[in-house]
């Protein structure tokens, strides 16, 4: 029996390239038809151009094509999650639809999965973007490598291949698509990377810029927490609370010893230090209480069912790949 492979690509205002993208995907996977069955899932993330219209026109002529229309623009992470949820394949391949990723490299990803890996991550070894994109990304990748312990060079690209059972363990929220390898590692996945080609966008303008740096910095704090304290948040809050409480207690103890040794009203003479100590102790108590609440919330998190961060308006699909009712591009 053939192994089903789902190729998933979010689409947002890619009307100028979507025809070529679909054609190149079909051309790349056709030689593998003896071992694999393929479906191509294009997730329209609230495009404002003719992307959805053009994708729907491809359906009668493209075997295994599925077009999922989201109700509005939710962002790349939600669009990826929608595609992962809809996929029927045992192997999932995610990539961008703007032609910065080369569909011709899909067979290389599948070959590495056959070697026993659970996830194969693309590595843009020679990036062609400007320095304002390359250097912040390089720094962020170094930090993510250090925080997670994963020896990867590129955490940011969406060109990846996964085994289906792994994606069931991963839920994407916010901008967490950039940290899928880390989430996969937390789920116990065997991960490797594959050098891929990278070019500037043939058409359009990237929605990512230097303004993302602040958001990525905040995300790094979250990633550190997820890697080290996700299942025991009280450890993180407790350490900070104990540190602040210890400093506050040390200040109070010093004031008491000073007052006893010199027979003076230390609190009145050094009221500023006394207030600092009280504030530190109160802060310590509050942080410890937050840690306890986080422990309760994490248990609720693990007990909840499926919650989606997107809404699908409609899905269009072509005939199955084995049907004679459709022809390839």
LODO-276833 format. One record per residue: residue number from 1; residue in one letter; x, y, z of N, C-alpha, C in turn. Coordinates in steps of 0.1 Angstrom, whole numbers, plus 5000, padded with zeros to 4 digits. Example, Ala and Ser with C-alpha at 12.3 -4.5 7.8 and 13.67 -1.06 7.14 Angstrom:
<recs>
1_A_5132_4943_5078_5123_4955_5078_5132_4967_5078
2_S_5128_4978_5071_5137_4989_5071_5129_5000_5079
</recs>
This chain:
<recs>
1_X_5008_4988_5000_5000_5000_5000_5009_5013_5000
2_X_5005_5022_4992_5012_5035_4991_5011_5043_5004
3_X_5021_5050_5008_5021_5059_5019_5016_5073_5014
4_X_5006_5078_5022_5000_5091_5018_5008_5102_5024
5_X_5012_5112_5015_5019_5123_5019_5010_5136_5016
6_X_5009_5144_5027_5002_5157_5025_5011_5168_5025
7_X_5011_5176_5014_5019_5188_5012_5010_5200_5016
8_X_5014_5207_5026_5006_5218_5031_5013_5231_5030
9_X_5005_5241_5024_5011_5254_5022_5001_5265_5025
10_X_5003_5274_5035_4995_5285_5037_4996_5295_5026
11_X_4985_5302_5022_4985_5311_5011_4979_5324_5015
12_X_4987_5335_5013_4982_5348_5016_4987_5358_5006
13_X_4978_5362_4997_4981_5371_4986_4992_5366_4977
14_X_4991_5354_4972_5001_5348_4964_4995_5345_4950
15_X_4986_5354_4945_4980_5352_4933_4989_5351_4921
16_X_5001_5358_4922_5010_5359_4910_5018_5346_4909
17_X_5019_5338_4919_5028_5326_4919_5021_5313_4922
18_X_5008_5314_4926_5002_5301_4931_5001_5291_4920
19_X_4998_5295_4907_4998_5285_4896_5011_5278_4895
20_X_5022_5286_4895_5035_5280_4893_5039_5271_4905
21_X_5035_5275_4917_5038_5267_4929_5031_5254_4928
22_X_5018_5254_4925_5011_5241_4924_5017_5232_4913
23_X_5020_5238_4902_5026_5230_4891_5039_5224_4895
24_X_5048_5232_4902_5061_5226_4906_5059_5215_4917
25_X_5050_5217_4925_5047_5206_4935_5044_5193_4928
26_X_5034_5194_4919_5030_5182_4911_5042_5176_4904
27_X_5050_5184_4897_5061_5179_4890_5071_5173_4899
28_X_5073_5178_4911_5083_5172_4921_5079_5159_4926
29_X_5065_5157_4928_5061_5144_4935_5057_5134_4925
30_X_5054_5137_4913_5050_5127_4903_5059_5115_4901
31_X_5073_5118_4901_5082_5106_4900_5081_5097_4912
32_X_5075_5101_4923_5075_5092_4935_5061_5085_4936
33_X_5053_5085_4925_5040_5080_4926_5039_5065_4928
34_X_5050_5058_4925_5050_5043_4927_5050_5040_4942
35_X_5056_5048_4950_5057_5045_4965_5048_5054_4973
36_X_5044_5065_4968_5036_5075_4976_5024_5079_4969
37_X_5013_5082_4977_5002_5089_4972_5002_5103_4978
38_X_4998_5113_4970_5000_5127_4974_4987_5135_4974
39_X_4986_5144_4984_4975_5154_4983_4982_5168_4986
40_X_4977_5178_4980_4982_5191_4981_4971_5200_4988
41_X_4974_5205_5000_4965_5213_5007_4969_5227_5008
42_X_4961_5236_5001_4964_5250_5001_4954_5257_5010
43_X_4960_5264_5021_4951_5270_5031_4951_5285_5028
44_X_4940_5290_5023_4938_5305_5021_4936_5312_5034
45_X_4946_5320_5038_4945_5327_5051_4940_5341_5049
46_X_4927_5342_5043_4921_5355_5042_4928_5364_5031
47_X_4932_5358_5020_4938_5366_5010_4929_5377_5004
48_X_4935_5388_5001_4928_5399_4996_4929_5401_4981
49_X_4937_5393_4975_4939_5393_4960_4931_5382_4954
50_X_4935_5377_4942_4927_5366_4935_4932_5352_4939
51_X_4940_5351_4949_4946_5338_4953_4935_5327_4954
52_X_4925_5329_4961_4914_5319_4963_4908_5315_4950
53_X_4904_5325_4942_4898_5323_4929_4907_5314_4920
54_X_4920_5317_4920_4929_5310_4912_4931_5296_4917
55_X_4931_5294_4930_4933_5280_4935_4920_5272_4932
56_X_4909_5278_4933_4896_5270_4929_4896_5266_4915
57_X_4902_5274_4906_4902_5271_4892_4912_5259_4889
58_X_4922_5257_4898_4931_5246_4896_4925_5232_4900
59_X_4914_5233_4908_4909_5220_4914_4905_5210_4903
60_X_4897_5214_4892_4893_5203_4882_4905_5197_4875
61_X_4916_5203_4875_4928_5199_4867_4939_5193_4876
62_X_4937_5193_4889_4948_5189_4898_4944_5178_4907
63_X_4949_5166_4905_4945_5154_4913_4950_5157_4928
64_X_4941_5154_4937_4944_5154_4951_4946_5168_4957
65_X_4941_5179_4950_4942_5192_4955_4930_5196_4964
66_X_4933_5201_4975_4923_5206_4985_4926_5220_4988
67_X_4916_5228_4987_4917_5243_4991_4908_5246_5003
68_X_4914_5250_5013_4907_5254_5026_4907_5269_5027
69_X_4895_5274_5028_4893_5289_5030_4890_5292_5044
70_X_4899_5299_5051_4896_5304_5064_4888_5317_5064
71_X_4880_5319_5074_4871_5330_5074_4877_5344_5074
72_X_4889_5345_5079_4897_5357_5078_4912_5355_5079
73_X_4920_5365_5080_4934_5363_5081_4938_5361_5096
74_X_4941_5348_5099_4945_5344_5112_4960_5344_5114
75_X_4968_5345_5104_4983_5344_5105_4988_5330_5101
76_X_5001_5330_5098_5007_5318_5093_5006_5306_5103
77_X_5007_5308_5115_5006_5297_5125_4993_5290_5125
78_X_4982_5298_5125_4968_5292_5125_4966_5285_5111
79_X_4971_5291_5100_4969_5285_5087_4976_5272_5087
80_X_4988_5271_5092_4995_5258_5093_4988_5248_5101
81_X_4982_5252_5112_4975_5243_5121_4963_5238_5114
82_X_4956_5247_5106_4944_5243_5099_4948_5232_5088
83_X_4959_5234_5082_4964_5224_5072_4968_5211_5079
84_X_4974_5211_5090_4978_5199_5097_4966_5192_5102
85_X_4956_5199_5106_4944_5192_5111_4936_5186_5100
86_X_4936_5192_5088_4929_5187_5077_4936_5175_5069
87_X_4949_5174_5071_4957_5165_5063_4953_5150_5066
88_X_4953_5142_5056_4950_5128_5057_4963_5119_5056
89_X_4974_5125_5053_4986_5118_5051_4993_5112_5064
90_X_5001_5102_5062_5009_5096_5072_5022_5104_5074
91_X_5025_5111_5063_5037_5121_5063_5032_5134_5059
92_X_5036_5145_5066_5032_5158_5063_5044_5167_5060
93_X_5042_5174_5049_5053_5184_5045_5047_5198_5045
94_X_5053_5207_5052_5048_5221_5052_5058_5229_5045
95_X_5054_5240_5038_5063_5249_5031_5055_5261_5028
96_X_5063_5272_5024_5057_5284_5020_5052_5283_5005
97_X_5043_5291_5001_5038_5291_4988_5043_5302_4979
98_X_5052_5310_4984_5057_5322_4977_5069_5319_4968
99_X_5073_5306_4967_5084_5301_4958_5097_5304_4964
100_X_5098_5309_4976_5111_5309_4983_5116_5295_4986
101_X_5107_5286_4988_5110_5272_4990_5109_5265_4977
102_X_5117_5255_4975_5118_5248_4962_5110_5235_4964
103_X_5099_5233_4958_5092_5220_4958_5100_5208_4954
104_X_5110_5211_4945_5118_5200_4940_5126_5193_4951
105_X_5127_5199_4963_5134_5193_4973_5126_5184_4982
106_X_5113_5183_4979_5104_5174_4988_5109_5160_4988
107_X_5114_5154_4977_5119_5140_4978_5131_5138_4988
108_X_5139_5148_4989_5150_5147_4999_5145_5147_5013
109_X_5134_5154_5016_5128_5154_5029_5123_5140_5032
110_X_5116_5134_5022_5110_5121_5024_5121_5110_5026
111_X_5132_5112_5019_5143_5102_5020_5148_5102_5035
112_X_5150_5113_5041_5155_5114_5054_5145_5108_5064
113_X_5132_5111_5062_5122_5104_5071_5122_5089_5070
114_X_5125_5084_5058_5126_5069_5057_5138_5064_5065
115_X_5148_5072_5068_5159_5068_5076_5156_5066_5091
116_X_5143_5070_5095_5139_5068_5109_5137_5081_5117
117_X_5139_5092_5111_5136_5105_5118_5121_5108_5118
118_X_5117_5115_5129_5103_5119_5130_5101_5133_5124
119_X_5111_5141_5123_5110_5155_5118_5123_5158_5110
120_X_5121_5164_5098_5132_5169_5091_5130_5184_5088
121_X_5139_5192_5093_5138_5207_5092_5147_5212_5081
122_X_5141_5221_5073_5149_5228_5063_5159_5238_5069
123_X_5171_5239_5063_5182_5248_5068_5185_5257_5056
124_X_5182_5270_5057_5185_5279_5047_5200_5283_5048
125_X_5209_5274_5043_5223_5275_5045_5229_5288_5040
126_X_5224_5292_5028_5229_5304_5022_5217_5314_5019
127_X_5213_5321_5029_5202_5330_5028_5205_5342_5019
128_X_5194_5346_5012_5196_5356_5002_5189_5369_5006
129_X_5183_5369_5018_5176_5382_5022_5186_5392_5027
130_X_5182_5404_5029_5190_5415_5033_5196_5413_5047
131_X_5206_5421_5051_5213_5419_5064_5203_5422_5075
132_X_5193_5430_5073_5184_5433_5084_5175_5422_5088
133_X_5174_5412_5079_5167_5400_5082_5176_5388_5086
134_X_5188_5388_5080_5197_5376_5082_5203_5377_5096
135_X_5208_5388_5100_5215_5389_5113_5206_5387_5125
136_X_5195_5394_5126_5186_5391_5138_5182_5376_5138
137_X_5179_5371_5126_5175_5357_5125_5187_5348_5130
138_X_5199_5351_5126_5210_5343_5130_5212_5343_5145
139_X_5211_5355_5151_5212_5356_5166_5201_5348_5173
140_X_5189_5350_5168_5177_5342_5174_5180_5327_5173
141_X_5185_5322_5161_5187_5308_5160_5198_5303_5170
142_X_5208_5311_5172_5219_5308_5182_5213_5307_5196
143_X_5204_5316_5199_5198_5316_5212_5189_5304_5214
144_X_5181_5301_5204_5172_5290_5204_5179_5277_5206
145_X_5190_5276_5198_5199_5264_5199_5204_5262_5214
146_X_5208_5273_5220_5213_5273_5233_5202_5269_5243
147_X_5191_5276_5242_5180_5274_5251_5174_5259_5250
148_X_5173_5254_5238_5166_5242_5236_5175_5230_5237
149_X_5188_5232_5234_5198_5221_5233_5197_5214_5220
150_X_5189_5219_5210_5188_5213_5197_5199_5218_5188
151_X_5207_5210_5182_5218_5214_5173_5213_5217_5159
152_X_5204_5227_5158_5198_5231_5145_5204_5245_5142
153_X_5205_5247_5129_5209_5260_5124_5198_5270_5121
154_X_5186_5265_5118_5175_5273_5113_5162_5269_5119
155_X_5157_5276_5128_5144_5273_5134_5133_5280_5127
156_X_5136_5290_5119_5125_5299_5114_5118_5294_5101
157_X_5124_5286_5093_5117_5282_5081_5106_5272_5083
158_X_5096_5273_5075_5084_5264_5076_5086_5252_5067
159_X_5096_5251_5060_5099_5239_5051_5103_5227_5060
160_X_5094_5219_5063_5097_5208_5072_5088_5196_5068
161_X_5093_5184_5072_5085_5172_5070_5084_5165_5083
162_X_5072_5159_5086_5069_5153_5098_5062_5139_5096
163_X_5063_5131_5106_5054_5119_5107_5042_5123_5114
164_X_5031_5117_5109_5018_5121_5114_5016_5120_5129
165_X_5021_5110_5135_5019_5108_5150_5026_5119_5158
166_X_5036_5125_5152_5042_5136_5159_5034_5149_5159
167_X_5027_5152_5148_5019_5164_5147_5007_5163_5156
168_X_5003_5151_5160_4992_5150_5169_4995_5155_5183
169_X_5008_5155_5186_5013_5159_5199_5016_5174_5200
170_X_5014_5181_5189_5018_5195_5188_5006_5204_5185
171_X_5004_5214_5193_4993_5224_5190_5000_5237_5188
172_X_4996_5245_5178_5002_5257_5175_4994_5269_5178
173_X_4999_5279_5185_4992_5291_5189_5002_5303_5186
174_X_4996_5315_5185_5004_5327_5183_5013_5326_5172
175_X_5026_5327_5174_5036_5326_5163_5045_5314_5165
176_X_5039_5304_5172_5047_5292_5176_5052_5283_5164
177_X_5048_5286_5152_5053_5278_5141_5068_5279_5139
178_X_5074_5290_5144_5088_5291_5144_5095_5281_5153
179_X_5088_5276_5163_5094_5268_5174_5089_5254_5173
180_X_5084_5250_5162_5079_5236_5160_5090_5226_5163
181_X_5103_5228_5159_5113_5218_5163_5114_5216_5178
182_X_5113_5227_5185_5114_5226_5200_5102_5219_5206
183_X_5090_5222_5201_5078_5215_5205_5079_5200_5202
184_X_5085_5197_5190_5087_5183_5187_5097_5176_5196
185_X_5108_5183_5199_5118_5178_5208_5112_5175_5222
186_X_5103_5184_5227_5096_5182_5239_5087_5169_5239
187_X_5082_5166_5227_5074_5154_5225_5082_5142_5223
188_X_5096_5143_5223_5104_5131_5221_5108_5128_5207
189_X_5107_5137_5198_5109_5134_5184_5124_5133_5181
190_X_5127_5125_5171_5141_5124_5165_5141_5134_5154
191_X_5150_5144_5154_5150_5155_5145_5163_5157_5138
192_X_5163_5160_5125_5175_5163_5118_5172_5175_5109
193_X_5182_5180_5102_5179_5191_5093_5186_5188_5079
194_X_5180_5195_5069_5184_5193_5055_5187_5207_5049
195_X_5199_5209_5044_5202_5222_5037_5193_5224_5025
196_X_5187_5235_5024_5178_5238_5013_5182_5251_5006
197_X_5177_5253_4994_5179_5265_4986_5171_5276_4992
198_X_5175_5288_4990_5168_5300_4995_5170_5311_4985
199_X_5159_5318_4981_5160_5330_4972_5151_5341_4977
200_X_5153_5352_4972_5144_5363_4975_5130_5360_4969
201_X_5120_5366_4975_5106_5363_4969_5105_5368_4955
202_X_5101_5360_4946_5099_5364_4932_5090_5375_4930
203_X_5079_5376_4938_5069_5386_4937_5064_5390_4951
204_X_5059_5402_4952_5054_5407_4965_5065_5410_4975
205_X_5061_5414_4987_5070_5419_4997_5067_5411_5010
206_X_5078_5407_5017_5077_5399_5029_5070_5408_5040
207_X_5062_5401_5048_5055_5408_5059_5063_5408_5071
208_X_5075_5402_5071_5084_5402_5082_5095_5412_5081
209_X_5098_5419_5092_5109_5429_5092_5116_5430_5105
210_X_5123_5441_5106_5131_5443_5119_5122_5444_5131
211_X_5109_5449_5128_5100_5451_5139_5097_5438_5147
212_X_5100_5426_5140_5097_5414_5147_5107_5411_5158
213_X_5118_5418_5159_5128_5415_5168_5123_5415_5183
214_X_5115_5425_5186_5110_5426_5200_5101_5414_5203
215_X_5092_5411_5193_5084_5399_5196_5091_5386_5197
216_X_5102_5385_5189_5110_5373_5190_5117_5372_5204
217_X_5122_5384_5208_5128_5384_5221_5119_5379_5232
218_X_5107_5384_5232_5097_5379_5242_5094_5364_5240
219_X_5094_5360_5228_5091_5346_5225_5102_5337_5231
220_X_5115_5342_5231_5126_5335_5236_5124_5332_5251
221_X_5118_5342_5258_5115_5340_5272_5105_5328_5274
222_X_5095_5329_5265_5085_5318_5266_5091_5305_5262
223_X_5099_5304_5252_5105_5291_5248_5114_5286_5260
224_X_5121_5294_5266_5129_5290_5278_5120_5284_5288
225_X_5109_5290_5291_5100_5285_5301_5094_5272_5296
226_X_5090_5271_5284_5084_5258_5279_5094_5247_5279
227_X_5107_5250_5276_5117_5239_5276_5120_5234_5290
228_X_5121_5243_5300_5126_5240_5313_5115_5238_5324
229_X_5103_5245_5322_5094_5246_5333_5079_5243_5329
230_X_5077_5239_5317_5063_5237_5312_5055_5229_5322
231_X_5060_5217_5326_5053_5208_5334_5055_5211_5349
232_X_5063_5221_5353_5065_5224_5367_5067_5239_5369
233_X_5057_5247_5365_5059_5262_5365_5063_5268_5379
234_X_5058_5261_5390_5061_5266_5403_5076_5267_5406
235_X_5084_5258_5399_5099_5258_5400_5104_5272_5395
236_X_5099_5277_5384_5103_5290_5379_5099_5301_5388
237_X_5086_5302_5391_5082_5313_5399_5087_5311_5413
238_X_5089_5299_5418_5094_5297_5432_5108_5302_5433
239_X_5116_5299_5423_5130_5304_5424_5131_5319_5425
240_X_5123_5326_5417_5123_5341_5417_5117_5346_5430
241_X_5106_5339_5435_5100_5343_5447_5110_5341_5459
242_X_5117_5330_5459_5126_5328_5470_5138_5337_5470
243_X_5142_5341_5458_5153_5351_5457_5149_5364_5462
244_X_5137_5369_5458_5133_5382_5463_5130_5381_5478
245_X_5124_5371_5483_5121_5369_5497_5133_5368_5505
246_X_5143_5362_5500_5156_5360_5507_5163_5374_5508
247_X_5163_5382_5497_5169_5395_5498_5161_5404_5508
248_X_5148_5403_5508_5140_5411_5517_5143_5407_5532
249_X_5143_5394_5534_5146_5389_5548_5160_5393_5552
250_X_5169_5393_5543_5183_5397_5547_5184_5412_5551
251_X_5176_5420_5543_5176_5434_5547_5170_5436_5561
252_X_5159_5430_5563_5152_5431_5576_5162_5426_5588
253_X_5168_5415_5585_5177_5409_5595_5189_5419_5598
254_X_5194_5425_5588_5205_5435_5589_5200_5447_5598
255_X_5188_5452_5595_5182_5463_5603_5181_5459_5617
256_X_5176_5447_5620_5174_5443_5634_5188_5442_5641
257_X_5198_5436_5634_5211_5435_5641_5217_5449_5643
258_X_5215_5458_5633_5221_5471_5634_5214_5479_5646
259_X_5200_5477_5647_5193_5484_5658_5198_5478_5671
260_X_5200_5465_5672_5203_5459_5685_5218_5463_5689
261_X_5227_5463_5679_5241_5466_5682_5243_5480_5685
262_X_5236_5489_5680_5238_5504_5682_5227_5510_5690
263_X_5217_5502_5694_5207_5507_5703_5200_5520_5697
264_X_5196_5518_5684_5190_5529_5677_5177_5524_5671
265_X_5168_5533_5667_5156_5529_5660_5159_5528_5645
266_X_5164_5517_5641_5169_5515_5627_5158_5516_5617
267_X_5146_5512_5621_5135_5514_5611_5132_5528_5608
268_X_5132_5537_5618_5130_5551_5616_5142_5558_5609
269_X_5154_5554_5612_5165_5561_5606_5168_5556_5592
270_X_5163_5543_5589_5166_5537_5576_5152_5532_5570
271_X_5142_5541_5570_5129_5537_5566_5128_5533_5552
272_X_5137_5538_5543_5137_5534_5529_5141_5520_5527
273_X_5151_5515_5535_5155_5501_5534_5144_5492_5539
274_X_5137_5497_5550_5127_5489_5556_5115_5487_5546
275_X_5112_5498_5539_5101_5497_5529_5105_5488_5517
276_X_5118_5489_5513_5123_5480_5502_5121_5465_5507
277_X_5125_5462_5519_5124_5448_5524_5110_5444_5524
278_X_5101_5452_5529_5086_5448_5529_5081_5446_5515
279_X_5085_5455_5506_5080_5453_5492_5086_5440_5486
280_X_5098_5437_5489_5104_5424_5484_5097_5412_5489
281_X_5094_5412_5502_5087_5401_5508_5073_5399_5503
282_X_5066_5411_5501_5052_5410_5495_5053_5405_5480
283_X_5063_5410_5473_5065_5405_5459_5067_5390_5459
284_X_5076_5386_5468_5079_5372_5469_5066_5363_5471
285_X_5058_5368_5480_5045_5361_5483_5036_5361_5470
286_X_5035_5372_5464_5027_5373_5452_5032_5363_5441
287_X_5045_5363_5439_5051_5355_5428_5049_5340_5431
288_X_5050_5336_5444_5048_5323_5448_5033_5319_5445
289_X_5024_5328_5448_5010_5325_5446_5007_5324_5431
290_X_5013_5332_5423_5012_5330_5408_5017_5317_5404
291_X_5028_5312_5409_5033_5299_5406_5024_5288_5409
292_X_5017_5289_5421_5007_5279_5424_4995_5279_5414
293_X_4991_5291_5411_4980_5292_5401_4985_5287_5387
294_X_4997_5289_5384_5002_5283_5371_5002_5268_5372
295_X_5006_5262_5383_5005_5248_5385_4991_5242_5382
296_X_4981_5250_5388_4967_5246_5386_4963_5247_5371
297_X_4968_5258_5365_4964_5260_5351_4970_5250_5341
298_X_4983_5246_5344_4989_5237_5335_4982_5223_5336
299_X_4977_5220_5348_4969_5207_5349_4956_5208_5341
300_X_4950_5220_5341_4938_5222_5333_4941_5221_5318
301_X_4953_5227_5315_4957_5227_5301_4959_5213_5295
302_X_4965_5204_5303_4966_5190_5299_4954_5182_5299
303_X_4943_5187_5306_4931_5179_5307_4921_5184_5296
304_X_4923_5196_5290_4914_5201_5280_4914_5193_5267
305_X_4903_5194_5260_4902_5188_5247_4908_5197_5236
306_X_4904_5194_5224_4909_5202_5212_4903_5216_5212
307_X_4911_5226_5211_4907_5240_5209_4914_5246_5197
308_X_4906_5250_5187_4912_5256_5175_4914_5271_5175
309_X_4924_5276_5168_4926_5290_5168_4922_5296_5154
310_X_4914_5289_5147_4910_5293_5134_4895_5288_5131
311_X_4889_5294_5121_4876_5289_5117_4876_5287_5102
312_X_4872_5276_5097_4871_5273_5083_4858_5277_5077
313_X_4858_5284_5066_4846_5288_5060_4841_5277_5051
314_X_4850_5271_5042_4846_5261_5033_4858_5254_5028
315_X_4857_5242_5023_4867_5234_5017_4863_5230_5003
316_X_4872_5231_4993_4870_5226_4980_4880_5216_4977
317_X_4877_5205_4970_4887_5195_4967_4884_5189_4953
318_X_4895_5183_4948_4894_5176_4935_4891_5162_4937
319_X_4890_5154_4926_4889_5140_4928_4901_5134_4933
320_X_4901_5122_4939_4913_5115_4944_4923_5113_4933
321_X_4936_5112_4937_4946_5110_4927_4944_5098_4918
322_X_4937_5088_4923_4935_5076_4915_4924_5077_4905
323_X_4916_5088_4906_4905_5090_4897_4909_5095_4884
324_X_4901_5091_4874_4904_5096_4860_4897_5109_4857
325_X_4890_5114_4867_4882_5126_4864_4890_5139_4864
326_X_4903_5138_4869_4911_5150_4868_4925_5146_4862
327_X_4931_5156_4857_4944_5154_4851_4954_5163_4858
328_X_4967_5160_4857_4977_5168_4863_4980_5180_4855
329_X_4985_5190_4863_4989_5203_4856_4999_5201_4845
</recs>
